[in-house]
Amino acid sequence: MNRTNLDSLGWHPFFAAYFAPYAAEGYGAGRVAVQHKNAYTLYTEHGELRGEVTGKMLHLAASQQDLPAVGDWVVISARPNENAATIHATLPRRSQFVRRAAGDKEVAQVIASNLDHVFLMMGLDGDYNLPRLERYLVLAWESGASPIVVLNKADLCDDLDQKKQKVEAAALGVPVLIMSAKINQGVAAMQEYLQAGKTGALLGSSGVGKSTLVNQLLGEEKQKIKEVRETDARGRHTTTHRELILLPSGGLLIDTPGLRELQMWGGEEGLQDTFEDIQALAQKCRFRDCRHLAEPDCTVRQALESGALEERRYQHYIKLQREMNFQERKADTTAAFLEKQRWKKIHAAQKRHYKKK
């Protein structure tokens, strides 16, 4: 499926405003479809091009977050006769789903950017996990896109109504779609969010049915599918990289590999949005710095004792809050170091420039 009109690829006045100075200098724009190790696949007005960032851009990047990610709009010099382009800059992002990268370093990893919707997919089999869904929701709200919960494999669930009610209680105000992607049941409801020019990202564990859903949305077998293990309902990664897929509806969907871990990055606003019921209770406490332990007139403790607030949900809220506070302290130190390194590179580049003169 070939689209060469930028509007059909998700172009927006937001990007046009930042791109105007580059356009005046004769540059073009493209959107990152696939991120390879040292190169990118771009959707452009010239069709699909292979892109590489300039040495300067690579040198000045303080972290991976400063380099293009899938979904990004980039400034390019296109060479259509070579099916190639040079990437000079990344335009500011309207939204981005970010997690802490795996490993020991405090580094952010952009999973997908410039999204209208984030589809959080969970299976109604052994994959069903409310704490993990809440963790996804925190980062989804923080992304700036609208979260939507997708409950798949309804055909394998004997207590569908009960599980749906629990999900709706955990995902307050978030649309919850029920489907069986394998038999194309309920998939049409998702297409309503993926109309022309709209971009969504599909996130979830391995084996949850993301590849099957993508195939149904495309109307063809594009993504490979493997069966999950019966012992734990887990699957192997059939999607090995993030990819911006053009849908027949005119929408765009970023498919992602199953995430083995999802560590917090930022997320204070996302935490408040996900647990707005607890936030509302806390605001009614007598003391502003109430710890919700044994203070008098603590509305959170009263809700827990009456059963109005689930103990599991409250304990997970506390756990995520502590995790984010810890990550924030470590991230501040890392950010200061990276900023120092970035300015060193800039000053070194300036010195070389003046020496040439």
C-alpha positions in Angstrom: 0.0 0.0 0.0 1.7 3.2 -1.2 0.8 6.6 0.2 2.8 9.7 -0.9 0.5 12.4 0.6 1.8 13.6 3.9 -1.7 14.2 5.3 -2.5 10.5 4.7 0.6 9.7 6.8 -0.7 11.6 9.8 0.7 15.1 9.0 -0.7 17.8 11.3 -0.6 21.6 11.6 1.5 21.1 14.7 4.3 19.6 12.6 3.8 22.1 9.8 4.6 25.0 12.1 7.9 23.5 13.2 8.8 22.4 9.7 8.2 25.8 8.1 11.8 27.0 8.5 13.2 23.8 7.0 10.7 24.0 4.1 12.0 27.5 3.3 15.5 26.0 3.0 14.3 23.3 0.6 14.2 20.3 2.9 11.5 17.7 2.8 9.6 15.7 5.5 9.2 12.0 6.1 7.8 9.7 8.7 9.7 6.9 10.3 8.1 3.6 9.5 10.8 1.1 10.8 13.9 1.7 12.9 16.8 -0.6 12.0 20.1 -0.7 13.9 21.8 2.1 11.9 19.2 3.1 9.4 15.5 3.8 9.0 12.6 3.1 6.6 10.8 6.3 5.8 7.4 7.1 4.3 7.7 10.2 2.2 6.1 12.1 -0.8 8.6 10.2 -2.9 7.4 6.8 -1.6 9.3 4.5 0.7 12.9 5.6 1.2 15.9 4.3 3.2 17.1 6.9 5.7 20.3 7.6 7.6 20.9 10.4 10.2 23.8 12.8 9.6 27.0 12.4 11.6 26.3 15.7 13.3 22.9 14.7 14.5 24.3 11.4 15.8 27.2 13.1 17.5 25.0 15.7 19.3 22.4 13.2 20.5 22.7 13.1 24.3 20.8 9.8 24.4 18.7 7.5 22.2 15.7 9.6 22.9 17.2 12.4 20.8 17.3 10.1 17.7 14.3 9.3 15.5 11.8 6.7 16.7 9.0 4.9 14.9 6.2 7.4 14.3 8.5 10.4 14.3 8.4 13.1 11.6 11.9 13.9 10.4 13.5 16.6 8.2 15.2 15.0 5.2 17.1 15.6 2.0 15.6 13.1 -0.4 17.4 11.2 -3.2 14.5 9.4 -4.9 16.7 8.1 -7.7 18.7 6.2 -5.0 15.6 5.3 -2.9 17.4 7.0 0.0 17.3 10.1 2.2 19.5 11.9 4.7 17.8 12.7 8.1 18.9 16.1 9.4 16.5 16.6 12.4 13.5 15.2 14.2 10.4 17.4 14.6 9.0 17.8 18.1 6.6 15.0 19.1 2.9 15.6 19.8 2.9 12.5 22.0 5.2 9.6 22.8 4.9 6.3 24.7 8.1 6.1 26.8 9.5 3.5 29.2 12.7 3.1 31.0 15.0 1.1 28.7 16.0 -2.4 29.9 19.4 -2.6 31.7 21.1 -0.8 34.5 21.3 2.7 33.0 18.6 5.4 33.5 17.8 5.9 29.9 14.4 6.5 28.3 13.2 4.4 25.3 10.6 5.8 23.0 8.4 2.9 21.9 6.3 4.9 19.5 5.6 8.6 18.9 3.0 11.0 17.5 0.0 8.8 18.5 -3.7 9.6 18.7 -4.5 6.4 20.5 -2.6 3.7 22.5 -4.3 0.3 22.3 -3.4 -1.7 25.4 -4.1 -5.4 24.5 -4.6 -8.0 27.2 -5.7 -11.6 26.8 -8.7 -13.1 28.6 -6.7 -16.3 29.2 -3.6 -16.7 31.3 -2.4 -13.2 30.2 -5.1 -11.5 32.2 -3.3 -9.3 34.8 -4.8 -6.1 36.3 -1.6 -4.8 37.9 0.2 -5.0 34.6 -2.7 -3.2 32.9 -2.5 -0.4 35.4 1.2 0.0 34.7 0.5 0.3 31.0 -2.2 2.8 31.7 0.1 5.1 33.7 2.5 5.3 30.8 -0.3 5.5 28.2 -1.9 8.5 30.0 1.6 10.1 30.3 2.2 9.7 26.6 -0.3 12.4 25.6 -2.4 9.9 23.5 -5.8 8.5 24.4 -5.6 4.9 25.9 -8.0 2.2 24.8 -8.1 -1.3 26.5 -8.5 -4.2 24.1 -9.5 -7.5 25.8 -8.8 -10.3 23.3 -9.6 -14.1 23.3 -13.2 -13.6 24.6 -14.0 -17.0 23.1 -11.7 -18.6 25.8 -13.2 -16.8 28.7 -16.0 -18.3 30.9 -16.4 -15.2 33.2 -16.3 -12.4 30.6 -18.7 -10.0 32.4 -16.8 -10.3 35.7 -13.4 -9.7 34.1 -14.7 -6.8 32.1 -16.1 -5.1 35.2 -12.8 -5.5 37.0 -11.0 -4.0 34.0 -13.4 -1.1 33.8 -12.9 -0.4 37.5 -9.1 -0.4 37.0 -9.2 1.7 33.8 -11.6 4.4 34.9 -13.1 6.3 31.9 -11.1 4.3 29.3 -13.0 2.6 26.5 -12.8 -1.2 26.8 -13.1 -3.3 23.6 -14.0 -7.0 23.7 -12.9 -9.2 20.8 -11.7 -12.5 19.5 -9.2 -11.5 16.9 -8.6 -15.1 15.7 -12.2 -15.3 14.5 -12.5 -11.6 13.5 -15.1 -10.9 16.2 -15.2 -7.4 17.6 -12.3 -6.1 15.4 -14.5 -3.6 13.6 -14.9 -1.6 16.9 -11.2 -0.8 16.8 -11.3 0.4 13.2 -13.5 3.3 14.3 -10.5 4.8 16.1 -8.2 4.3 13.1 -9.8 6.5 10.5 -7.8 8.3 7.8 -4.7 10.1 9.1 -5.1 8.7 12.7 -2.3 6.8 14.3 -2.5 4.2 17.0 0.1 2.0 18.8 -0.6 -1.6 19.7 1.0 -2.7 23.0 0.9 -5.9 24.9 2.6 -9.1 26.0 3.9 -11.8 23.6 1.1 -14.2 22.6 -1.7 -11.8 23.4 -2.8 -11.8 19.7 -1.4 -8.5 18.3 -0.1 -10.1 15.1 -3.5 -11.8 14.5 -5.3 -8.5 15.1 -3.0 -6.7 12.7 -3.7 -9.3 10.0 -7.4 -8.9 10.5 -7.2 -5.1 10.2 -5.1 -5.5 7.0 -7.3 -8.2 5.5 -4.1 -10.2 4.7 -1.5 -12.4 6.4 1.3 -9.9 6.9 2.4 -10.8 10.4 3.6 -14.3 11.3 1.6 -16.0 14.0 2.8 -18.6 16.6 0.6 -20.5 19.1 1.0 -19.7 22.8 2.2 -22.2 25.4 -0.7 -24.0 27.1 1.1 -23.9 30.5 1.2 -20.1 30.9 -0.5 -18.6 27.9 2.7 -17.0 26.8 3.9 -16.7 23.3 7.2 -16.1 21.5 8.0 -12.9 19.8 6.5 -13.1 16.3 6.9 -9.3 15.8 10.6 -8.6 16.0 10.6 -4.8 15.5 8.4 -1.8 15.7 6.7 -0.9 12.5 4.3 1.8 11.3 1.7 -0.1 9.2 -0.6 1.6 6.7 -4.2 0.3 7.1 -6.9 0.0 4.4 -9.1 2.3 6.5 -6.6 5.1 5.9 -5.3 5.0 9.5 -1.9 4.0 10.7 -1.0 1.4 13.4 2.4 0.9 15.1 2.8 -2.7 15.8 5.3 -3.6 18.6 7.0 -6.7 19.9 5.7 -8.1 23.2 7.2 -6.2 26.1 8.8 -8.5 28.7 9.1 -5.6 31.2 7.6 -2.2 31.5 9.5 0.0 33.9 8.3 3.5 34.8 9.6 6.7 33.2 8.2 9.9 34.5 4.5 9.3 34.9 3.3 11.5 37.7 0.4 12.8 35.7 -0.3 9.4 34.3 -0.4 7.9 37.8 -3.0 10.5 38.8 -5.1 9.8 35.7 -4.9 6.1 36.2 -5.7 6.2 39.9 -8.0 9.2 39.9 -10.3 7.5 42.4 -7.5 7.3 45.0 -6.5 10.9 44.2 -10.0 12.1 44.8 -10.2 10.3 48.1 -6.8 11.7 49.2 -7.9 15.3 48.6 -10.6 14.9 51.2 -8.2 13.8 53.9 -8.0 16.2 56.9 -4.2 16.6 56.5 -2.6 17.6 53.3 0.4 15.4 54.0 -1.7 12.4 55.1 0.2 9.1 54.8 -3.1 7.1 54.8 -1.9 5.0 57.7 -3.5 5.9 61.0 -4.2 9.6 60.6 -7.7 10.8 61.8 -10.4 11.4 59.1 -8.3 9.7 56.4 -10.8 9.1 53.6 -8.5 6.6 51.9 -8.4 4.3 55.0 -12.1 4.7 55.4 -12.7 3.6 51.8 -10.4 0.6 52.3 -12.1 -0.5 55.5 -15.6 -0.2 53.9 -14.5 -2.0 50.8 -15.2 0.9 48.5 -11.5 0.9 47.6 -9.9 -2.4 46.7 -6.8 -3.2 48.8 -5.0 -4.6 45.8 -5.5 -1.5 43.8 -4.3 0.8 46.6 -1.2 -1.3 47.3 -0.3 -1.2 43.6 -0.7 2.5 43.5 1.7 2.9 46.4 4.2 0.5 44.7 4.1 2.5 41.5 4.5 5.8 43.3 7.5 4.5 45.2 9.0 3.1 42.0 8.6 6.4 40.1 10.1 8.4 43.0 13.1 6.2 43.0 13.5 6.4 39.2 13.1 10.1 39.3 16.0 10.6 41.7 18.2 8.4 39.6 17.1 10.0 36.3 17.9 13.5 37.6 21.5 12.5 38.1 21.7 10.8 34.7 20.1 13.8 33.0 22.6 16.2 34.5 25.5 14.0 33.3 24.0 13.7 29.7 23.4 17.5 29.5 27.0 18.1 30.5 28.2 15.6 27.8 26.0 17.3 25.2 27.4 20.7 25.8 31.0 19.3 25.7 30.2 18.0 22.2 28.7 21.4 21.1 31.7 23.3 22.4 34.1 20.9 20.7 32.2 21.3 17.4 32.4 25.1 17.8 36.2 25.0 18.4 36.7 22.9 15.3 34.6 25.3 13.3 36.6 28.4 14.3 39.9 26.6 13.7 38.9 25.9 10.1 38.3 29.7 9.7 
